Every structure is written in C-alpha cells, then in structure tokens.
C-alpha cells in the first residue's frame, strides 16, 4: 500500500469551492422553474394557441404537478379589493374557474382572499403599465389555499380580451417550463469553471510570491555583493579560468575575489557571480564538486 498523503490546501479549497458553486447554482436553477399559462381551444387542444410567462405567488397552495386547467373570468370589480362576483352559472361545466384580477388598489393577499371567498379555484393577477413579473407575497398567508400567479400587462389584456370563458377557450397553468440548455447547463457550468479558474490563479500567485520571498532569504544581498573585492586579469596571473563558467579570462577583464573555507581564493567573472548566486547560494567549489561530496563550506 502506498502511504496516504493529504491533498494540498489549494487543491482542497478548489474542491470545496467547486462543490459549493454547483450546489448553489443547482438550487438557483431549481428556483427558476416557475409556471406557464397555456391557452387552448376547446375544439382543438393538441397545441396551445398562446403561451404566457408568469411568476407563482409565495403563498397559497402550489400548482398541481399535472397542471391546473380551467376557464378564465375577469374579476368584477377588476381590482378585487372587495367582494367580487362569483363564477358564472355555466351549463354542464364542472371544472375549475380562474379569475383574472387587475393589479393595484390593495395587497395581493386581499385580492387572492377575495377570489377564494368567491369560490374560484385559482387567481391570475396581471400587471398594469408594465410587462415585468413581480413576486407576490402575503403578510398573513394563513387560510389561503388556492394557487395564484402573476403575469405581465400584455398577458392580462390578451386573456381578458380574447380568451375568457365565452370564447371557447380554456387555460392550463403548468408548473413546468421548456428546458433551456443555455440557462440550465451551459451558463452554470461556465460560472463554476470561471470561479475555479479564478481561485486557481489566486493560489498560484500566492504560491509564486511565497517562493520568491523564500528564495530572497537565501540570496546574497546587493550590499554584501558590492563589498566583495575585485581585481583585473593580466597575462601571467596564476588564475586563468572562471570558477563558475570555466571559460578563460580576457586581458584586463574585471574579476571578483571570493574567500572560501577551502583555504583558497576564488576568482570569478564580474557578471558570473550574480547569476550564480540566484541559482545556487553556497560555495563555488561545493557547487561544482558536490557530486563527489567534497565539503559543505559557505562563503
């Protein structure tokens, strides 16, 4: 068995962020699923004639899984801020009655209570001077049992003018929306990938900064580098080759003189030493001969 090693902290954090993002986006995706108002003809109900987006209320019973089918009646009075007229006596009809109510004048709670008191099975509140969908809430939802929803002004005007119960049409309030791959899959996936990439970049930057600081602690400071004695090479000198790059010196070339605990002096090119210090950090002899373990001296 291989020994188990804990995951690095930045990898663990990425996993946590990815899982949390997926859970949050999945929950958000579920919350996006609302309802649609579909209009059908009684004579031909294979395909809907119209479809309107809506927003279910935050109180009352939810829309049944199989949907709620019924006939639409305009509320009288239209804003339903007081008692409204009950559903008409429609011959041989035993289905659901859905009341269409105009916004404003009173709270959503009062409108839906008035619809329930008048024996309607559901309520549709439409906006005025706007097609925006507004969330419907109630301060005291106790005792409200019928489902209700909110539609835009255009949907309300079309339902009132063309699809009331006298027109031979009925509506189906469906709690399922058409599956949109861009909204439900691609966009959440792109957001998760973007978040993970951002976290990864942040951890990489932090790691690079830490490595840079760690390397600086082992480097020779510039102030100490300027204190190293120098000399110029002349032909006939006992030292002819750079201890770092192993190339011969040129006449008059400027050298640095490094004392070493090996008991000798190291003569190196002026430009070789800073490059060597960045990559090594110990004696040149140890750097060149550490494969033979000749010493551990430091200059």
C-alpha positions as protocol buffer text, in pm:
chain_id: "A"
residue {
  index: 1
  type: UNK
  ca { x: 0 y: 0 z: 0 }
}
residue {
  index: 2
  type: UNK
  ca { x: 125 y: 348 z: -86 }
}
residue {
  index: 3
  type: UNK
  ca { x: 131 y: 592 z: 205 }
}
residue {
  index: 4
  type: UNK
  ca { x: -163 y: 825 z: 203 }
}
residue {
  index: 5
  type: UNK
  ca { x: -71 y: 1191 z: 163 }
}
residue {
  index: 6
  type: UNK
  ca { x: -312 y: 1475 z: 235 }
}
residue {
  index: 7
  type: UNK
  ca { x: -417 y: 1692 z: -56 }
}
residue {
  index: 8
  type: UNK
  ca { x: -250 y: 2034 z: -79 }
}
residue {
  index: 9
  type: UNK
  ca { x: -454 y: 2310 z: 75 }
}
residue {
  index: 10
  type: UNK
  ca { x: -512 y: 2491 z: -254 }
}
residue {
  index: 11
  type: UNK
  ca { x: -644 y: 2170 z: -419 }
}
residue {
  index: 12
  type: UNK
  ca { x: -876 y: 2107 z: -124 }
}
residue {
  index: 13
  type: UNK
  ca { x: -1003 y: 2465 z: -144 }
}
residue {
  index: 14
  type: UNK
  ca { x: -1073 y: 2425 z: -515 }
}
residue {
  index: 15
  type: UNK
  ca { x: -1279 y: 2112 z: -449 }
}
residue {
  index: 16
  type: UNK
  ca { x: -1477 y: 2291 z: -177 }
}
residue {
  index: 17
  type: UNK
  ca { x: -1545 y: 2595 z: -399 }
}
residue {
  index: 18
  type: UNK
  ca { x: -1647 y: 2377 z: -695 }
}
residue {
  index: 19
  type: UNK
  ca { x: -1891 y: 2169 z: -487 }
}
residue {
  index: 20
  type: UNK
  ca { x: -2037 y: 2476 z: -315 }
}
residue {
  index: 21
  type: UNK
  ca { x: -2080 y: 2653 z: -651 }
}
residue {
  index: 22
  type: UNK
  ca { x: -2253 y: 2350 z: -803 }
}
residue {
  index: 23
  type: UNK
  ca { x: -2491 y: 2323 z: -509 }
}
residue {
  index: 24
  type: UNK
  ca { x: -2572 y: 2695 z: -517 }
}
residue {
  index: 25
  type: UNK
  ca { x: -2624 y: 2700 z: -894 }
}
residue {
  index: 26
  type: UNK
  ca { x: -2834 y: 2384 z: -884 }
}
residue {
  index: 27
  type: UNK
  ca { x: -3054 y: 2535 z: -618 }
}
residue {
  index: 28
  type: UNK
  ca { x: -3079 y: 2855 z: -821 }
}
residue {
  index: 29
  type: UNK
  ca { x: -3171 y: 2652 z: -1129 }
}
residue {
  index: 30
  type: UNK
  ca { x: -3449 y: 2480 z: -940 }
}
residue {
  index: 31
  type: UNK
  ca { x: -3582 y: 2813 z: -817 }
}
residue {
  index: 32
  type: UNK
  ca { x: -3601 y: 2935 z: -1175 }
}
residue {
  index: 33
  type: UNK
  ca { x: -3862 y: 2678 z: -1264 }
}
residue {
  index: 34
  type: UNK
  ca { x: -4193 y: 2855 z: -1242 }
}
residue {
  index: 35
  type: UNK
  ca { x: -4515 y: 2819 z: -1436 }
}
residue {
  index: 36
  type: UNK
  ca { x: -4657 y: 2894 z: -1778 }
}
residue {
  index: 37
  type: UNK
  ca { x: -5010 y: 2994 z: -1871 }
}
residue {
  index: 38
  type: UNK
  ca { x: -5107 y: 2799 z: -2184 }
}
residue {
  index: 39
  type: UNK
  ca { x: -5420 y: 2887 z: -2379 }
}
residue {
  index: 40
  type: UNK
  ca { x: -5603 y: 2611 z: -2570 }
}
residue {
  index: 41
  type: UNK
  ca { x: -5913 y: 2598 z: -2784 }
}
residue {
  index: 42
  type: UNK
  ca { x: -6187 y: 2369 z: -2655 }
}
residue {
  index: 43
  type: UNK
  ca { x: -6237 y: 2231 z: -3008 }
}
residue {
  index: 44
  type: UNK
  ca { x: -5864 y: 2171 z: -3073 }
}
residue {
  index: 45
  type: UNK
  ca { x: -5637 y: 2127 z: -2774 }
}
residue {
  index: 46
  type: UNK
  ca { x: -5336 y: 1946 z: -2922 }
}
residue {
  index: 47
  type: UNK
  ca { x: -5122 y: 2260 z: -2945 }
}
residue {
  index: 48
  type: UNK
  ca { x: -5155 y: 2578 z: -2736 }
}
residue {
  index: 49
  type: UNK
  ca { x: -5269 y: 2893 z: -2914 }
}
residue {
  index: 50
  type: UNK
  ca { x: -5084 y: 3126 z: -2676 }
}
residue {
  index: 51
  type: UNK
  ca { x: -4827 y: 3094 z: -2401 }
}
residue {
  index: 52
  type: UNK
  ca { x: -4757 y: 3349 z: -2127 }
}
residue {
  index: 53
  type: UNK
  ca { x: -4477 y: 3360 z: -1873 }
}
residue {
  index: 54
  type: UNK
  ca { x: -4578 y: 3404 z: -1513 }
}
residue {
  index: 55
  type: UNK
  ca { x: -4446 y: 3404 z: -1158 }
}
residue {
  index: 56
  type: UNK
  ca { x: -4620 y: 3189 z: -894 }
}
residue {
  index: 57
  type: UNK
  ca { x: -4714 y: 3352 z: -564 }
}
residue {
  index: 58
  type: UNK
  ca { x: -4514 y: 3285 z: -250 }
}
residue {
  index: 59
  type: UNK
  ca { x: -4826 y: 3186 z: -59 }
}
residue {
  index: 60
  type: UNK
  ca { x: -5122 y: 2958 z: -109 }
}
residue {
  index: 61
  type: UNK
  ca { x: -5118 y: 2603 z: -245 }
}
residue {
  index: 62
  type: UNK
  ca { x: -4866 y: 2516 z: -516 }
}
residue {
  index: 63
  type: UNK
  ca { x: -4979 y: 2444 z: -869 }
}
residue {
  index: 64
  type: UNK
  ca { x: -5057 y: 2072 z: -910 }
}
residue {
  index: 65
  type: UNK
  ca { x: -4794 y: 1860 z: -1085 }
}
residue {
  index: 66
  type: UNK
  ca { x: -5035 y: 1777 z: -1365 }
}
residue {
  index: 67
  type: UNK
  ca { x: -5124 y: 2147 z: -1402 }
}
residue {
  index: 68
  type: UNK
  ca { x: -5447 y: 2333 z: -1339 }
}
residue {
  index: 69
  type: UNK
  ca { x: -5697 y: 2358 z: -1625 }
}
residue {
  index: 70
  type: UNK
  ca { x: -5994 y: 2594 z: -1617 }
}
residue {
  index: 71
  type: UNK
  ca { x: -6196 y: 2877 z: -1767 }
}
residue {
  index: 72
  type: UNK
  ca { x: -6097 y: 3243 z: -1722 }
}
residue {
  index: 73
  type: UNK
  ca { x: -6332 y: 3509 z: -1584 }
}
residue {
  index: 74
  type: UNK
  ca { x: -6249 y: 3877 z: -1541 }
}
residue {
  index: 75
  type: UNK
  ca { x: -6297 y: 3989 z: -1181 }
}
residue {
  index: 76
  type: UNK
  ca { x: -6585 y: 4226 z: -1106 }
}
residue {
  index: 77
  type: UNK
  ca { x: -6468 y: 4470 z: -969 }
}
residue {
  index: 78
  type: UNK
  ca { x: -6145 y: 4432 z: -1166 }
}
residue {
  index: 79
  type: UNK
  ca { x: -5903 y: 4503 z: -878 }
}
residue {
  index: 80
  type: UNK
  ca { x: -6081 y: 4261 z: -640 }
}
residue {
  index: 81
  type: UNK
  ca { x: -6022 y: 4480 z: -336 }
}
residue {
  index: 82
  type: UNK
  ca { x: -6369 y: 4391 z: -208 }
}
residue {
  index: 83
  type: UNK
  ca { x: -6608 y: 4103 z: -261 }
}
residue {
  index: 84
  type: UNK
  ca { x: -6620 y: 4001 z: -626 }
}
residue {
  index: 85
  type: UNK
  ca { x: -6888 y: 3831 z: -833 }
}
residue {
  index: 86
  type: UNK
  ca { x: -6886 y: 3452 z: -816 }
}
residue {
  index: 87
  type: UNK
  ca { x: -6816 y: 3235 z: -1122 }
}
residue {
  index: 88
  type: UNK
  ca { x: -7097 y: 3236 z: -1382 }
}
residue {
  index: 89
  type: UNK
  ca { x: -7351 y: 2956 z: -1397 }
}
residue {
  index: 90
  type: UNK
  ca { x: -7203 y: 2782 z: -1700 }
}
residue {
  index: 91
  type: UNK
  ca { x: -7416 y: 2487 z: -1818 }
}
residue {
  index: 92
  type: UNK
  ca { x: -7268 y: 2139 z: -1771 }
}
residue {
  index: 93
  type: UNK
  ca { x: -6929 y: 2271 z: -1659 }
}
residue {
  index: 94
  type: UNK
  ca { x: -6779 y: 2106 z: -1352 }
}
residue {
  index: 95
  type: UNK
  ca { x: -6416 y: 2215 z: -1398 }
}
residue {
  index: 96
  type: UNK
  ca { x: -6207 y: 2492 z: -1243 }
}
residue {
  index: 97
  type: UNK
  ca { x: -6276 y: 2862 z: -1257 }
}
residue {
  index: 98
  type: UNK
  ca { x: -5980 y: 3101 z: -1276 }
}
residue {
  index: 99
  type: UNK
  ca { x: -6031 y: 3469 z: -1201 }
}
residue {
  index: 100
  type: UNK
  ca { x: -5827 y: 3740 z: -1374 }
}
residue {
  index: 101
  type: UNK
  ca { x: -5752 y: 4033 z: -1142 }
}
residue {
  index: 102
  type: UNK
  ca { x: -5600 y: 4373 z: -1208 }
}
residue {
  index: 103
  type: UNK
  ca { x: -5303 y: 4486 z: -1000 }
}
residue {
  index: 104
  type: UNK
  ca { x: -5301 y: 4779 z: -751 }
}
residue {
  index: 105
  type: UNK
  ca { x: -5571 y: 4913 z: -521 }
}
residue {
  index: 106
  type: UNK
  ca { x: -5489 y: 4667 z: -239 }
}
residue {
  index: 107
  type: UNK
  ca { x: -5243 y: 4394 z: -146 }
}
residue {
  index: 108
  type: UNK
  ca { x: -5201 y: 4066 z: -330 }
}
residue {
  index: 109
  type: UNK
  ca { x: -5318 y: 3888 z: -18 }
}
residue {
  index: 110
  type: UNK
  ca { x: -5655 y: 4072 z: -21 }
}
residue {
  index: 111
  type: UNK
  ca { x: -5704 y: 4000 z: -392 }
}
residue {
  index: 112
  type: UNK
  ca { x: -5644 y: 3627 z: -357 }
}
residue {
  index: 113
  type: UNK
  ca { x: -5859 y: 3607 z: -42 }
}
residue {
  index: 114
  type: UNK
  ca { x: -6143 y: 3774 z: -232 }
}
residue {
  index: 115
  type: UNK
  ca { x: -6103 y: 3520 z: -515 }
}
residue {
  index: 116
  type: UNK
  ca { x: -6106 y: 3230 z: -271 }
}
residue {
  index: 117
  type: UNK
  ca { x: -6410 y: 3372 z: -90 }
}
residue {
  index: 118
  type: UNK
  ca { x: -6595 y: 3389 z: -424 }
}
residue {
  index: 119
  type: UNK
  ca { x: -6525 y: 3016 z: -481 }
}
residue {
  index: 120
  type: UNK
  ca { x: -6264 y: 3048 z: -756 }
}
residue {
  index: 121
  type: UNK
  ca { x: -6009 y: 2768 z: -790 }
}
residue {
  index: 122
  type: UNK
  ca { x: -5715 y: 2991 z: -884 }
}
residue {
  index: 123
  type: UNK
  ca { x: -5629 y: 3356 z: -937 }
}
residue {
  index: 124
  type: UNK
  ca { x: -5423 y: 3533 z: -1203 }
}
residue {
  index: 125
  type: UNK
  ca { x: -5310 y: 3888 z: -1117 }
}
residue {
  index: 126
  type: UNK
  ca { x: -5186 y: 4091 z: -1414 }
}
residue {
  index: 127
  type: UNK
  ca { x: -4957 y: 4393 z: -1407 }
}
residue {
  index: 128
  type: UNK
  ca { x: -5059 y: 4745 z: -1512 }
}
residue {
  index: 129
  type: UNK
  ca { x: -4847 y: 4966 z: -1740 }
}
residue {
  index: 130
  type: UNK
  ca { x: -4569 y: 4709 z: -1734 }
}
residue {
  index: 131
  type: UNK
  ca { x: -4495 y: 4357 z: -1851 }
}
residue {
  index: 132
  type: UNK
  ca { x: -4248 y: 4293 z: -1568 }
}
residue {
  index: 133
  type: UNK
  ca { x: -4319 y: 3997 z: -1341 }
}
residue {
  index: 134
  type: UNK
  ca { x: -4341 y: 4088 z: -972 }
}
residue {
  index: 135
  type: UNK
  ca { x: -4323 y: 3841 z: -681 }
}
residue {
  index: 136
  type: UNK
  ca { x: -4646 y: 3816 z: -485 }
}
residue {
  index: 137
  type: UNK
  ca { x: -4616 y: 3779 z: -108 }
}
residue {
  index: 138
  type: UNK
  ca { x: -4853 y: 3796 z: 188 }
}
residue {
  index: 139
  type: UNK
  ca { x: -4804 y: 3922 z: 542 }
}
residue {
  index: 140
  type: UNK
  ca { x: -5052 y: 3668 z: 675 }
}
residue {
  index: 141
  type: UNK
  ca { x: -5092 y: 3376 z: 433 }
}
residue {
  index: 142
  type: UNK
  ca { x: -5282 y: 3164 z: 686 }
}
residue {
  index: 143
  type: UNK
  ca { x: -5613 y: 3045 z: 542 }
}
residue {
  index: 144
  type: UNK
  ca { x: -5521 y: 3098 z: 173 }
}
residue {
  index: 145
  type: UNK
  ca { x: -5540 y: 2767 z: -10 }
}
residue {
  index: 146
  type: UNK
  ca { x: -5596 y: 2843 z: -379 }
}
residue {
  index: 147
  type: UNK
  ca { x: -5288 y: 2883 z: -606 }
}
residue {
  index: 148
  type: UNK
  ca { x: -5222 y: 3222 z: -762 }
}
residue {
  index: 149
  type: UNK
  ca { x: -4972 y: 3372 z: -1001 }
}
residue {
  index: 150
  type: UNK
  ca { x: -4860 y: 3699 z: -1158 }
}
residue {
  index: 151
  type: UNK
  ca { x: -4843 y: 3787 z: -1530 }
}
residue {
  index: 152
  type: UNK
  ca { x: -4749 y: 4096 z: -1728 }
}
residue {
  index: 153
  type: UNK
  ca { x: -4990 y: 4358 z: -1856 }
}
residue {
  index: 154
  type: UNK
  ca { x: -4985 y: 4225 z: -2214 }
}
residue {
  index: 155
  type: UNK
  ca { x: -5078 y: 3875 z: -2099 }
}
residue {
  index: 156
  type: UNK
  ca { x: -5362 y: 4014 z: -1885 }
}
residue {
  index: 157
  type: UNK
  ca { x: -5506 y: 4224 z: -2168 }
}
residue {
  index: 158
  type: UNK
  ca { x: -5495 y: 3932 z: -2414 }
}
residue {
  index: 159
  type: UNK
  ca { x: -5657 y: 3692 z: -2166 }
}
residue {
  index: 160
  type: UNK
  ca { x: -5929 y: 3945 z: -2088 }
}
residue {
  index: 161
  type: UNK
  ca { x: -5998 y: 4043 z: -2447 }
}
residue {
  index: 162
  type: UNK
  ca { x: -5963 y: 3712 z: -2634 }
}
residue {
  index: 163
  type: UNK
  ca { x: -5968 y: 3410 z: -2404 }
}
residue {
  index: 164
  type: UNK
  ca { x: -6244 y: 3442 z: -2146 }
}
residue {
  index: 165
  type: UNK
  ca { x: -6484 y: 3153 z: -2092 }
}
residue {
  index: 166
  type: UNK
  ca { x: -6727 y: 3284 z: -2355 }
}
residue {
  index: 167
  type: UNK
  ca { x: -6470 y: 3249 z: -2638 }
}
residue {
  index: 168
  type: UNK
  ca { x: -6448 y: 2870 z: -2640 }
}
residue {
  index: 169
  type: UNK
  ca { x: -6100 y: 2865 z: -2487 }
}
residue {
  index: 170
  type: UNK
  ca { x: -5953 y: 2735 z: -2167 }
}
residue {
  index: 171
  type: UNK
  ca { x: -5616 y: 2785 z: -1997 }
}
residue {
  index: 172
  type: UNK
  ca { x: -5373 y: 2539 z: -1847 }
}
residue {
  index: 173
  type: UNK
  ca { x: -5144 y: 2664 z: -1573 }
}
residue {
  index: 174
  type: UNK
  ca { x: -4840 y: 2441 z: -1600 }
}
residue {
  index: 175
  type: UNK
  ca { x: -4564 y: 2424 z: -1341 }
}
residue {
  index: 176
  type: UNK
  ca { x: -4304 y: 2310 z: -1596 }
}
residue {
  index: 177
  type: UNK
  ca { x: -4105 y: 2532 z: -1828 }
}
residue {
  index: 178
  type: UNK
  ca { x: -3937 y: 2436 z: -2151 }
}
residue {
  index: 179
  type: UNK
  ca { x: -3587 y: 2306 z: -2076 }
}
residue {
  index: 180
  type: UNK
  ca { x: -3330 y: 2563 z: -2185 }
}
residue {
  index: 181
  type: UNK
  ca { x: -2982 y: 2411 z: -2211 }
}
residue {
  index: 182
  type: UNK
  ca { x: -2811 y: 2751 z: -2206 }
}
residue {
  index: 183
  type: UNK
  ca { x: -2987 y: 2861 z: -1887 }
}
residue {
  index: 184
  type: UNK
  ca { x: -2982 y: 2531 z: -1701 }
}
residue {
  index: 185
  type: UNK
  ca { x: -2648 y: 2378 z: -1805 }
}
residue {
  index: 186
  type: UNK
  ca { x: -2407 y: 2592 z: -2005 }
}
residue {
  index: 187
  type: UNK
  ca { x: -2425 y: 2913 z: -1800 }
}
residue {
  index: 188
  type: UNK
  ca { x: -2396 y: 2740 z: -1457 }
}
residue {
  index: 189
  type: UNK
  ca { x: -2111 y: 2524 z: -1590 }
}
residue {
  index: 190
  type: UNK
  ca { x: -1929 y: 2832 z: -1724 }
}
residue {
  index: 191
  type: UNK
  ca { x: -1974 y: 3009 z: -1390 }
}
residue {
  index: 192
  type: UNK
  ca { x: -1835 y: 2711 z: -1195 }
}
residue {
  index: 193
  type: UNK
  ca { x: -1536 y: 2683 z: -1430 }
}
residue {
  index: 194
  type: UNK
  ca { x: -1475 y: 3058 z: -1405 }
}
residue {
  index: 195
  type: UNK
  ca { x: -1484 y: 3052 z: -1024 }
}
residue {
  index: 196
  type: UNK
  ca { x: -1248 y: 2753 z: -1008 }
}
residue {
  index: 197
  type: UNK
  ca { x: -1008 y: 2918 z: -1256 }
}
residue {
  index: 198
  type: UNK
  ca { x: -1007 y: 3241 z: -1055 }
}
residue {
  index: 199
  type: UNK
  ca { x: -936 y: 3053 z: -731 }
}
residue {
  index: 200
  type: UNK
  ca { x: -656 y: 2860 z: -903 }
}
residue {
  index: 201
  type: UNK
  ca { x: -497 y: 3182 z: -1033 }
}
residue {
  index: 202
  type: UNK
  ca { x: -512 y: 3337 z: -686 }
}
residue {
  index: 203
  type: UNK
  ca { x: -344 y: 3034 z: -527 }
}
residue {
  index: 204
  type: UNK
  ca { x: -76 y: 3029 z: -799 }
}
residue {
  index: 205
  type: UNK
  ca { x: 1 y: 3398 z: -743 }
}
residue {
  index: 206
  type: UNK
  ca { x: 23 y: 3345 z: -367 }
}
residue {
  index: 207
  type: UNK
  ca { x: 250 y: 3045 z: -417 }
}
residue {
  index: 208
  type: UNK
  ca { x: 479 y: 3239 z: -653 }
}
residue {
  index: 209
  type: UNK
  ca { x: 505 y: 3525 z: -404 }
}
residue {
  index: 210
  type: UNK
  ca { x: 592 y: 3283 z: -122 }
}
residue {
  index: 211
  type: UNK
  ca { x: 855 y: 3109 z: -337 }
}
residue {
  index: 212
  type: UNK
  ca { x: 1005 y: 3443 z: -437 }
}
residue {
  index: 213
  type: UNK
  ca { x: 1033 y: 3555 z: -75 }
}
residue {
  index: 214
  type: UNK
  ca { x: 1179 y: 3218 z: 26 }
}
residue {
  index: 215
  type: UNK
  ca { x: 1447 y: 3245 z: -243 }
}
residue {
  index: 216
  type: UNK
  ca { x: 1536 y: 3601 z: -145 }
}
residue {
  index: 217
  type: UNK
  ca { x: 1611 y: 3488 z: 209 }
}
residue {
  index: 218
  type: UNK
  ca { x: 1890 y: 3261 z: 76 }
}
residue {
  index: 219
  type: UNK
  ca { x: 2044 y: 3514 z: -165 }
}
residue {
  index: 220
  type: UNK
  ca { x: 2342 y: 3736 z: -103 }
}
residue {
  index: 221
  type: UNK
  ca { x: 2224 y: 4096 z: -52 }
}
residue {
  index: 222
  type: UNK
  ca { x: 2339 y: 4356 z: -303 }
}
residue {
  index: 223
  type: UNK
  ca { x: 2512 y: 4550 z: -26 }
}
residue {
  index: 224
  type: UNK
  ca { x: 2728 y: 4245 z: 50 }
}
residue {
  index: 225
  type: UNK
  ca { x: 2785 y: 4184 z: -320 }
}
residue {
  index: 226
  type: UNK
  ca { x: 2929 y: 4536 z: -360 }
}
residue {
  index: 227
  type: UNK
  ca { x: 3175 y: 4470 z: -73 }
}
residue {
  index: 228
  type: UNK
  ca { x: 3339 y: 4174 z: -250 }
}
residue {
  index: 229
  type: UNK
  ca { x: 3693 y: 4276 z: -358 }
}
residue {
  index: 230
  type: UNK
  ca { x: 3775 y: 4291 z: -727 }
}
residue {
  index: 231
  type: UNK
  ca { x: 4082 y: 4260 z: -949 }
}
residue {
  index: 232
  type: UNK
  ca { x: 4179 y: 4286 z: -1314 }
}
residue {
  index: 233
  type: UNK
  ca { x: 4321 y: 3991 z: -1502 }
}
residue {
  index: 234
  type: UNK
  ca { x: 4665 y: 4015 z: -1654 }
}
residue {
  index: 235
  type: UNK
  ca { x: 4851 y: 3755 z: -1853 }
}
residue {
  index: 236
  type: UNK
  ca { x: 5081 y: 3552 z: -1633 }
}
residue {
  index: 237
  type: UNK
  ca { x: 4842 y: 3553 z: -1332 }
}
residue {
  index: 238
  type: UNK
  ca { x: 4810 y: 3208 z: -1166 }
}
residue {
  index: 239
  type: UNK
  ca { x: 4433 y: 3213 z: -1222 }
}
residue {
  index: 240
  type: UNK
  ca { x: 4324 y: 3191 z: -1584 }
}
residue {
  index: 241
  type: UNK
  ca { x: 3977 y: 3025 z: -1575 }
}
residue {
  index: 242
  type: UNK
  ca { x: 3648 y: 3140 z: -1417 }
}
residue {
  index: 243
  type: UNK
  ca { x: 3548 y: 2907 z: -1132 }
}
residue {
  index: 244
  type: UNK
  ca { x: 3181 y: 2928 z: -1240 }
}
residue {
  index: 245
  type: UNK
  ca { x: 3159 y: 2928 z: -1621 }
}
residue {
  index: 246
  type: UNK
  ca { x: 3502 y: 2758 z: -1668 }
}
residue {
  index: 247
  type: UNK
  ca { x: 3597 y: 2995 z: -1951 }
}
residue {
  index: 248
  type: UNK
  ca { x: 3937 y: 3164 z: -1983 }
}
residue {
  index: 249
  type: UNK
  ca { x: 3970 y: 3526 z: -1881 }
}
residue {
  index: 250
  type: UNK
  ca { x: 4045 y: 3803 z: -2126 }
}
residue {
  index: 251
  type: UNK
  ca { x: 4325 y: 4057 z: -2075 }
}
residue {
  index: 252
  type: UNK
  ca { x: 4205 y: 4337 z: -1846 }
}
residue {
  index: 253
  type: UNK
  ca { x: 3878 y: 4162 z: -1755 }
}
residue {
  index: 254
  type: UNK
  ca { x: 3729 y: 4260 z: -1419 }
}
residue {
  index: 255
  type: UNK
  ca { x: 3707 y: 3974 z: -1165 }
}
residue {
  index: 256
  type: UNK
  ca { x: 3556 y: 3923 z: -820 }
}
residue {
  index: 257
  type: UNK
  ca { x: 3759 y: 3760 z: -545 }
}
residue {
  index: 258
  type: UNK
  ca { x: 3569 y: 3516 z: -319 }
}
residue {
  index: 259
  type: UNK
  ca { x: 3725 y: 3384 z: 3 }
}
residue {
  index: 260
  type: UNK
  ca { x: 3646 y: 3016 z: 67 }
}
residue {
  index: 261
  type: UNK
  ca { x: 3693 y: 2791 z: 371 }
}
residue {
  index: 262
  type: UNK
  ca { x: 3877 y: 2550 z: 142 }
}
residue {
  index: 263
  type: UNK
  ca { x: 4176 y: 2772 z: 213 }
}
residue {
  index: 264
  type: UNK
  ca { x: 4197 y: 2933 z: -129 }
}
residue {
  index: 265
  type: UNK
  ca { x: 4068 y: 3237 z: -317 }
}
residue {
  index: 266
  type: UNK
  ca { x: 3817 y: 3203 z: -599 }
}
residue {
  index: 267
  type: UNK
  ca { x: 3842 y: 3439 z: -895 }
}
residue {
  index: 268
  type: UNK
  ca { x: 3521 y: 3463 z: -1099 }
}
residue {
  index: 269
  type: UNK
  ca { x: 3398 y: 3683 z: -1381 }
}
residue {
  index: 270
  type: UNK
  ca { x: 3224 y: 4006 z: -1284 }
}
residue {
  index: 271
  type: UNK
  ca { x: 2895 y: 3903 z: -1449 }
}
residue {
  index: 272
  type: UNK
  ca { x: 2903 y: 3534 z: -1349 }
}
residue {
  index: 273
  type: UNK
  ca { x: 2865 y: 3582 z: -974 }
}
residue {
  index: 274
  type: UNK
  ca { x: 2515 y: 3745 z: -960 }
}
residue {
  index: 275
  type: UNK
  ca { x: 2376 y: 3477 z: -1192 }
}
residue {
  index: 276
  type: UNK
  ca { x: 2536 y: 3202 z: -985 }
}
residue {
  index: 277
  type: UNK
  ca { x: 2403 y: 3342 z: -657 }
}
residue {
  index: 278
  type: UNK
  ca { x: 2045 y: 3338 z: -791 }
}
residue {
  index: 279
  type: UNK
  ca { x: 2067 y: 2969 z: -883 }
}
residue {
  index: 280
  type: UNK
  ca { x: 2289 y: 2830 z: -604 }
}
residue {
  index: 281
  type: UNK
  ca { x: 2371 y: 3007 z: -277 }
}
residue {
  index: 282
  type: UNK
  ca { x: 2675 y: 2822 z: -147 }
}
residue {
  index: 283
  type: UNK
  ca { x: 3046 y: 2790 z: -219 }
}
residue {
  index: 284
  type: UNK
  ca { x: 3150 y: 2764 z: -584 }
}
residue {
  index: 285
  type: UNK
  ca { x: 3368 y: 2463 z: -507 }
}
residue {
  index: 286
  type: UNK
  ca { x: 3075 y: 2291 z: -335 }
}
residue {
  index: 287
  type: UNK
  ca { x: 2856 y: 2383 z: -631 }
}
residue {
  index: 288
  type: UNK
  ca { x: 3099 y: 2226 z: -878 }
}
residue {
  index: 289
  type: UNK
  ca { x: 3208 y: 1928 z: -668 }
}
residue {
  index: 290
  type: UNK
  ca { x: 2903 y: 1836 z: -459 }
}
residue {
  index: 291
  type: UNK
  ca { x: 2854 y: 1525 z: -665 }
}
residue {
  index: 292
  type: UNK
  ca { x: 3178 y: 1397 z: -502 }
}
residue {
  index: 293
  type: UNK
  ca { x: 3076 y: 1530 z: -154 }
}
residue {
  index: 294
  type: UNK
  ca { x: 3396 y: 1727 z: -108 }
}
residue {
  index: 295
  type: UNK
  ca { x: 3268 y: 1967 z: 153 }
}
residue {
  index: 296
  type: UNK
  ca { x: 2994 y: 2190 z: 290 }
}
residue {
  index: 297
  type: UNK
  ca { x: 3171 y: 2522 z: 321 }
}
residue {
  index: 298
  type: UNK
  ca { x: 2995 y: 2856 z: 272 }
}
residue {
  index: 299
  type: UNK
  ca { x: 3141 y: 3192 z: 172 }
}
